[in-house]
Amino acid sequence: MKTVTTLEALRAETDQLRASGRLALVPTMGALHEGHLTLVRKACSEARHVVVSIFVNPKQFGPNEDLDAYPRQLARDRELLEAEGASLLWAPTPDEVYPAGYATTISVEGVSAGLCGANRPGHFDGVATVVCKLFNQVRPDMAFFGEKDWQQLAVIRRMARDLDLQFPHADAIRGVPIVREGDGLAMSSRNAYLSVEQRRQAAALPAAMRRAIAALAKGAESATALEQLSSDILKAGFDSIDYVELRDAETLAPIHGPLDGSRLFVAARIGGTRLIDNMPLV
């Protein structure tokens, strides 16, 4: 597996790879865990060559968020990717992605509203912008994203469809189910921020979500179930809740009627760490 850090080198390598088979992209911000590696394995199963990008995108962090503290471990990440059979690691610097004079931002309305969009202003503009650039830089036949960031996936698909992207086409942007720890907590690079006690408490989040979904399946009123879910999260040791909502799985519109086709979305904070999760209603 080669590592490239300049656009010139990336284009030379991807042109060569593309000539011998389908090319997939797995965009990441590094600090790779089993969730990321599951994406890489899925990509390897569907494409001849897999490019993984590692770029901690400054444009998707707010002024009081953890850009400087975000874990960076490129050497370890490279070893993990090589072991999984990735073909190429694209690891640009911020200046390579956003050169002097850079002045363009992509904003996707609708699916970016509410949920994390309300709590992290500008976040999805930064996501859409960098992912569009990554797509144009690598020109993959398909791309793979984790469903833990369900709203992000919806934003990226909407962006690709609205801008008539072909590399990849919106239909070739694949969501991969959430990978969870043994106690149910969704894998995330931010889990590393948790103390031992916070990590134990964090497992209550998915457990409480499953209880709420079971209550809804038995006919509980949505407002009652969500209120109980919020109470359970706070009692478990979380400090605050950004949102607990039911939304349409495709459009992300708030649910005001039947629950068919909806998902439960939660974001809560424990210590200085913000955790998100989502689950389908069954």
C-alpha positions as a Markdown table, in Angstrom:
| # | Residue | x | y | z |
|---|---|---|---|---|
| 1 | Met | 0.0 | 0.0 | 0.0 |
| 2 | Lys | 1.3 | 3.4 | -1.0 |
| 3 | Thr | 0.8 | 6.7 | 0.9 |
| 4 | Val | 0.4 | 9.9 | -1.1 |
| 5 | Thr | 0.2 | 13.4 | 0.3 |
| 6 | Thr | -0.1 | 15.6 | -2.8 |
| 7 | Leu | -2.8 | 15.9 | -5.5 |
| 8 | Glu | -0.4 | 15.3 | -8.3 |
| 9 | Ala | 0.8 | 12.0 | -6.7 |
| 10 | Leu | -2.8 | 11.0 | -5.9 |
| 11 | Arg | -4.0 | 11.5 | -9.5 |
| 12 | Ala | -1.1 | 9.5 | -10.9 |
| 13 | Glu | -1.8 | 6.6 | -8.6 |
| 14 | Thr | -5.6 | 6.6 | -9.0 |
| 15 | Asp | -5.3 | 6.7 | -12.8 |
| 16 | Gln | -3.1 | 3.7 | -12.7 |
| 17 | Leu | -5.4 | 1.8 | -10.3 |
| 18 | Arg | -8.6 | 2.7 | -12.2 |
| 19 | Ala | -7.2 | 1.2 | -15.4 |
| 20 | Ser | -7.3 | -2.3 | -13.8 |
| 21 | Gly | -10.6 | -2.3 | -12.1 |
| 22 | Arg | -13.3 | -0.6 | -10.0 |
| 23 | Leu | -12.1 | 1.9 | -7.4 |
| 24 | Ala | -13.7 | 2.5 | -4.0 |
| 25 | Leu | -13.1 | 5.3 | -1.5 |
| 26 | Val | -13.4 | 5.1 | 2.3 |
| 27 | Pro | -13.2 | 8.7 | 3.7 |
| 28 | Thr | -12.0 | 8.9 | 7.3 |
| 29 | Met | -10.5 | 11.3 | 9.8 |
| 30 | Gly | -8.1 | 8.6 | 11.1 |
| 31 | Ala | -7.8 | 7.2 | 14.6 |
| 32 | Leu | -9.1 | 4.0 | 13.0 |
| 33 | His | -11.1 | 1.4 | 14.9 |
| 34 | Glu | -13.1 | -1.7 | 14.0 |
| 35 | Gly | -15.9 | 0.4 | 12.6 |
| 36 | His | -13.6 | 2.0 | 10.0 |
| 37 | Leu | -12.0 | -1.3 | 9.2 |
| 38 | Thr | -15.4 | -2.8 | 8.5 |
| 39 | Leu | -15.9 | -0.2 | 5.9 |
| 40 | Val | -12.6 | -1.0 | 4.3 |
| 41 | Arg | -13.4 | -4.7 | 4.3 |
| 42 | Lys | -16.8 | -4.0 | 2.7 |
| 43 | Ala | -15.1 | -1.8 | 0.1 |
| 44 | Cys | -12.5 | -4.5 | -0.7 |
| 45 | Ser | -15.3 | -7.0 | -1.2 |
| 46 | Glu | -16.9 | -4.9 | -3.9 |
| 47 | Ala | -14.0 | -3.1 | -5.7 |
| 48 | Arg | -10.7 | -4.2 | -7.1 |
| 49 | His | -8.9 | -1.2 | -5.4 |
| 50 | Val | -9.6 | 0.7 | -2.3 |
| 51 | Val | -8.4 | 4.2 | -1.5 |
| 52 | Val | -8.7 | 5.3 | 2.1 |
| 53 | Ser | -8.4 | 9.0 | 2.9 |
| 54 | Ile | -7.3 | 10.3 | 6.3 |
| 55 | Phe | -7.9 | 14.0 | 6.8 |
| 56 | Val | -9.0 | 15.8 | 9.9 |
| 57 | Asn | -11.2 | 18.4 | 8.2 |
| 58 | Pro | -11.0 | 21.7 | 10.0 |
| 59 | Lys | -14.1 | 23.0 | 8.3 |
| 60 | Gln | -16.4 | 20.6 | 10.1 |
| 61 | Phe | -15.3 | 21.6 | 13.6 |
| 62 | Gly | -16.9 | 24.5 | 15.4 |
| 63 | Pro | -14.9 | 27.1 | 17.4 |
| 64 | Asn | -15.4 | 25.3 | 20.7 |
| 65 | Glu | -15.0 | 21.7 | 19.4 |
| 66 | Asp | -12.1 | 19.3 | 19.6 |
| 67 | Leu | -10.1 | 19.9 | 16.4 |
| 68 | Asp | -6.7 | 20.2 | 18.1 |
| 69 | Ala | -7.5 | 17.3 | 20.5 |
| 70 | Tyr | -8.8 | 15.0 | 17.8 |
| 71 | Pro | -6.7 | 11.8 | 17.9 |
| 72 | Arg | -4.1 | 11.6 | 15.2 |
| 73 | Gln | -2.1 | 8.3 | 14.7 |
| 74 | Leu | -1.1 | 8.1 | 11.1 |
| 75 | Ala | 1.6 | 5.4 | 11.5 |
| 76 | Arg | -0.7 | 3.0 | 13.3 |
| 77 | Asp | -3.6 | 3.7 | 10.9 |
| 78 | Arg | -1.3 | 2.9 | 8.0 |
| 79 | Glu | -0.4 | -0.4 | 9.5 |
| 80 | Leu | -4.0 | -1.3 | 10.0 |
| 81 | Leu | -5.0 | -0.4 | 6.4 |
| 82 | Glu | -2.1 | -2.3 | 4.9 |
| 83 | Ala | -3.2 | -5.4 | 6.9 |
| 84 | Glu | -6.7 | -5.0 | 5.4 |
| 85 | Gly | -5.5 | -4.9 | 1.9 |
| 86 | Ala | -6.2 | -1.2 | 1.1 |
| 87 | Ser | -4.5 | -0.1 | -2.2 |
| 88 | Leu | -3.7 | 3.5 | -1.4 |
| 89 | Leu | -3.7 | 5.9 | 1.6 |
| 90 | Trp | -4.5 | 9.6 | 0.7 |
| 91 | Ala | -3.3 | 11.7 | 3.6 |
| 92 | Pro | -3.2 | 15.4 | 2.5 |
| 93 | Thr | -2.3 | 18.4 | 4.7 |
| 94 | Pro | -4.9 | 21.1 | 5.2 |
| 95 | Asp | -3.0 | 23.4 | 2.8 |
| 96 | Glu | -3.3 | 20.7 | 0.1 |
| 97 | Val | -7.0 | 20.5 | 0.5 |
| 98 | Tyr | -7.7 | 24.2 | 1.1 |
| 99 | Pro | -4.9 | 26.1 | -0.6 |
| 100 | Ala | -4.4 | 29.9 | -0.1 |
| 101 | Gly | -7.4 | 31.8 | -1.4 |
| 102 | Tyr | -9.9 | 28.9 | -1.0 |
| 103 | Ala | -13.4 | 30.4 | -0.9 |
| 104 | Thr | -16.0 | 27.8 | -1.7 |
| 105 | Thr | -18.5 | 26.1 | 0.6 |
| 106 | Ile | -21.2 | 23.6 | -0.2 |
| 107 | Ser | -24.4 | 23.8 | 1.8 |
| 108 | Val | -27.1 | 21.1 | 1.7 |
| 109 | Glu | -30.5 | 22.2 | 3.0 |
| 110 | Gly | -33.3 | 20.0 | 4.2 |
| 111 | Val | -31.5 | 16.8 | 5.5 |
| 112 | Ser | -28.9 | 18.9 | 7.3 |
| 113 | Ala | -31.6 | 20.7 | 9.4 |
| 114 | Gly | -32.1 | 19.7 | 13.0 |
| 115 | Leu | -30.3 | 16.9 | 14.9 |
| 116 | Cys | -26.6 | 17.5 | 14.6 |
| 117 | Gly | -27.2 | 20.3 | 12.2 |
| 118 | Ala | -28.9 | 22.3 | 14.9 |
| 119 | Asn | -26.3 | 21.6 | 17.5 |
| 120 | Arg | -23.2 | 22.0 | 15.4 |
| 121 | Pro | -23.8 | 25.0 | 13.1 |
| 122 | Gly | -21.8 | 24.8 | 9.9 |
| 123 | His | -20.8 | 21.2 | 10.5 |
| 124 | Phe | -22.5 | 19.7 | 7.6 |
| 125 | Asp | -21.3 | 22.5 | 5.3 |
| 126 | Gly | -17.8 | 21.4 | 6.2 |
| 127 | Val | -18.7 | 17.8 | 5.6 |
| 128 | Ala | -20.3 | 18.3 | 2.3 |
| 129 | Thr | -17.5 | 20.5 | 1.1 |
| 130 | Val | -14.7 | 18.1 | 2.0 |
| 131 | Val | -16.5 | 15.0 | 0.8 |
| 132 | Cys | -17.2 | 16.7 | -2.6 |
| 133 | Lys | -13.5 | 17.6 | -2.9 |
| 134 | Leu | -12.5 | 14.0 | -1.9 |
| 135 | Phe | -14.8 | 12.6 | -4.6 |
| 136 | Asn | -13.4 | 14.9 | -7.2 |
| 137 | Gln | -9.8 | 14.2 | -6.1 |
| 138 | Val | -10.1 | 10.4 | -6.1 |
| 139 | Arg | -13.0 | 9.9 | -8.6 |
| 140 | Pro | -14.1 | 6.6 | -7.1 |
| 141 | Asp | -16.7 | 4.3 | -8.6 |
| 142 | Met | -18.2 | 3.9 | -5.1 |
| 143 | Ala | -17.8 | 5.2 | -1.6 |
| 144 | Phe | -18.5 | 3.7 | 1.8 |
| 145 | Phe | -19.7 | 5.5 | 5.0 |
| 146 | Gly | -20.8 | 4.2 | 8.4 |
| 147 | Glu | -24.4 | 4.5 | 9.3 |
| 148 | Lys | -23.6 | 5.7 | 12.8 |
| 149 | Asp | -23.4 | 9.2 | 11.2 |
| 150 | Trp | -26.8 | 8.7 | 9.5 |
| 151 | Gln | -27.5 | 12.4 | 9.0 |
| 152 | Gln | -24.0 | 12.8 | 7.4 |
| 153 | Leu | -24.8 | 9.9 | 5.0 |
| 154 | Ala | -28.1 | 11.6 | 4.0 |
| 155 | Val | -26.3 | 14.9 | 3.4 |
| 156 | Ile | -23.7 | 13.3 | 1.2 |
| 157 | Arg | -26.2 | 11.4 | -0.8 |
| 158 | Arg | -28.3 | 14.5 | -1.3 |
| 159 | Met | -25.2 | 16.5 | -2.3 |
| 160 | Ala | -24.1 | 13.9 | -4.8 |
| 161 | Arg | -27.6 | 13.7 | -6.3 |
| 162 | Asp | -28.2 | 17.4 | -6.5 |
| 163 | Leu | -24.8 | 18.1 | -8.1 |
| 164 | Asp | -25.2 | 15.2 | -10.6 |
| 165 | Leu | -21.9 | 13.6 | -9.4 |
| 166 | Gln | -20.9 | 10.5 | -11.3 |
| 167 | Phe | -17.7 | 9.5 | -9.4 |
| 168 | Pro | -19.4 | 8.2 | -7.5 |
| 169 | His | -23.1 | 8.4 | -8.4 |
| 170 | Ala | -25.4 | 8.9 | -5.4 |
| 171 | Asp | -26.7 | 5.3 | -5.8 |
| 172 | Ala | -23.1 | 4.1 | -5.3 |
| 173 | Ile | -22.7 | 5.8 | -2.0 |
| 174 | Arg | -23.0 | 2.8 | 0.4 |
| 175 | Gly | -24.0 | 2.9 | 4.0 |
| 176 | Val | -22.5 | 0.2 | 6.3 |
| 177 | Pro | -24.3 | -0.8 | 9.5 |
| 178 | Ile | -23.0 | 0.5 | 12.8 |
| 179 | Val | -20.3 | -1.6 | 14.5 |
| 180 | Arg | -20.8 | -1.9 | 18.2 |
| 181 | Glu | -18.7 | -2.8 | 21.2 |
| 182 | Gly | -19.7 | -5.9 | 23.2 |
| 183 | Asp | -21.8 | -3.8 | 25.5 |
| 184 | Gly | -23.6 | -2.2 | 22.6 |
| 185 | Leu | -21.9 | 1.2 | 22.5 |
| 186 | Ala | -21.4 | 2.4 | 18.9 |
| 187 | Met | -17.7 | 2.4 | 18.0 |
| 188 | Ser | -16.3 | 6.0 | 17.7 |
| 189 | Ser | -12.9 | 7.6 | 17.7 |
| 190 | Arg | -14.3 | 9.8 | 20.5 |
| 191 | Asn | -14.9 | 6.9 | 22.8 |
| 192 | Ala | -11.1 | 7.1 | 23.6 |
| 193 | Tyr | -11.9 | 10.4 | 25.4 |
| 194 | Leu | -14.0 | 8.6 | 28.0 |
| 195 | Ser | -12.6 | 7.7 | 31.5 |
| 196 | Val | -13.1 | 4.2 | 32.7 |
| 197 | Glu | -16.2 | 5.2 | 34.7 |
| 198 | Gln | -17.6 | 7.2 | 31.8 |
| 199 | Arg | -17.0 | 4.3 | 29.4 |
| 200 | Arg | -19.0 | 2.1 | 31.8 |
| 201 | Gln | -21.8 | 4.7 | 32.0 |
| 202 | Ala | -21.9 | 5.2 | 28.2 |
| 203 | Ala | -23.1 | 1.7 | 27.6 |
| 204 | Ala | -26.5 | 2.8 | 29.1 |
| 205 | Leu | -27.1 | 4.9 | 26.0 |
| 206 | Pro | -27.8 | 2.1 | 23.5 |
| 207 | Ala | -29.5 | 0.0 | 26.2 |
| 208 | Ala | -31.9 | 2.8 | 26.9 |
| 209 | Met | -32.6 | 3.3 | 23.2 |
| 210 | Arg | -33.5 | -0.4 | 22.8 |
| 211 | Arg | -35.9 | -0.1 | 25.7 |
| 212 | Ala | -37.6 | 2.9 | 24.1 |
| 213 | Ile | -37.9 | 1.1 | 20.8 |
| 214 | Ala | -39.4 | -1.9 | 22.5 |
| 215 | Ala | -41.9 | 0.4 | 24.3 |
| 216 | Leu | -42.9 | 2.0 | 21.0 |
| 217 | Ala | -43.4 | -1.4 | 19.4 |
| 218 | Lys | -45.8 | -2.2 | 22.2 |
| 219 | Gly | -47.9 | 0.9 | 21.5 |
| 220 | Ala | -46.4 | 3.5 | 23.9 |
| 221 | Glu | -47.0 | 7.1 | 23.0 |
| 222 | Ser | -44.0 | 8.6 | 21.3 |
| 223 | Ala | -43.7 | 11.6 | 23.7 |
| 224 | Thr | -43.9 | 9.3 | 26.7 |
| 225 | Ala | -41.3 | 6.9 | 25.3 |
| 226 | Leu | -38.9 | 9.7 | 24.4 |
| 227 | Glu | -39.3 | 11.4 | 27.8 |
| 228 | Gln | -38.5 | 8.1 | 29.5 |
| 229 | Leu | -35.5 | 7.6 | 27.3 |
| 230 | Ser | -34.1 | 11.1 | 28.2 |
| 231 | Ser | -34.6 | 10.4 | 31.8 |
| 232 | Asp | -32.8 | 7.0 | 31.6 |
| 233 | Ile | -29.8 | 8.6 | 29.8 |
| 234 | Leu | -29.4 | 11.3 | 32.4 |
| 235 | Lys | -29.9 | 8.9 | 35.3 |
| 236 | Ala | -27.1 | 6.7 | 33.9 |
| 237 | Gly | -24.6 | 9.6 | 34.3 |
| 238 | Phe | -24.8 | 11.6 | 31.2 |
| 239 | Asp | -24.5 | 15.4 | 31.8 |
| 240 | Ser | -26.8 | 16.7 | 29.1 |
| 241 | Ile | -28.8 | 15.7 | 26.0 |
| 242 | Asp | -28.6 | 17.5 | 22.7 |
| 243 | Tyr | -31.6 | 15.7 | 21.1 |
| 244 | Val | -33.8 | 12.6 | 21.4 |
| 245 | Glu | -35.9 | 12.4 | 18.3 |
| 246 | Leu | -37.8 | 10.2 | 15.9 |
| 247 | Arg | -37.2 | 11.0 | 12.2 |
| 248 | Asp | -38.0 | 9.6 | 8.8 |
| 249 | Ala | -35.1 | 7.4 | 7.9 |
| 250 | Glu | -34.9 | 8.7 | 4.3 |
| 251 | Thr | -35.9 | 12.4 | 4.4 |
| 252 | Leu | -35.0 | 13.0 | 8.1 |
| 253 | Ala | -38.3 | 14.9 | 8.5 |
| 254 | Pro | -39.7 | 14.8 | 12.1 |
| 255 | Ile | -42.2 | 12.1 | 12.6 |
| 256 | His | -45.7 | 13.2 | 13.5 |
| 257 | Gly | -47.7 | 10.2 | 12.5 |
| 258 | Pro | -47.1 | 6.4 | 11.9 |
| 259 | Leu | -43.7 | 5.2 | 13.0 |
| 260 | Asp | -43.1 | 3.0 | 9.9 |
| 261 | Gly | -39.8 | 3.8 | 8.2 |
| 262 | Ser | -38.5 | 5.9 | 11.1 |
| 263 | Arg | -35.3 | 5.9 | 13.2 |
| 264 | Leu | -34.5 | 7.0 | 16.7 |
| 265 | Phe | -31.7 | 9.5 | 16.9 |
| 266 | Val | -29.9 | 10.5 | 20.1 |
| 267 | Ala | -26.9 | 12.8 | 21.0 |
| 268 | Ala | -25.8 | 13.1 | 24.6 |
| 269 | Arg | -22.8 | 14.4 | 26.4 |
| 270 | Ile | -20.8 | 12.8 | 29.2 |
| 271 | Gly | -18.0 | 14.8 | 30.6 |
| 272 | Gly | -16.5 | 16.6 | 27.6 |
| 273 | Thr | -17.5 | 13.9 | 25.1 |
| 274 | Arg | -20.5 | 14.1 | 22.8 |
| 275 | Leu | -21.8 | 10.7 | 21.7 |
| 276 | Ile | -24.3 | 10.0 | 19.0 |
| 277 | Asp | -26.3 | 6.9 | 18.0 |
| 278 | Asn | -29.3 | 5.9 | 15.9 |
| 279 | Met | -31.4 | 2.8 | 15.6 |
| 280 | Pro | -34.3 | 1.7 | 13.3 |
| 281 | Leu | -37.7 | 1.1 | 14.7 |
| 282 | Val | -38.7 | -2.5 | 14.3 |
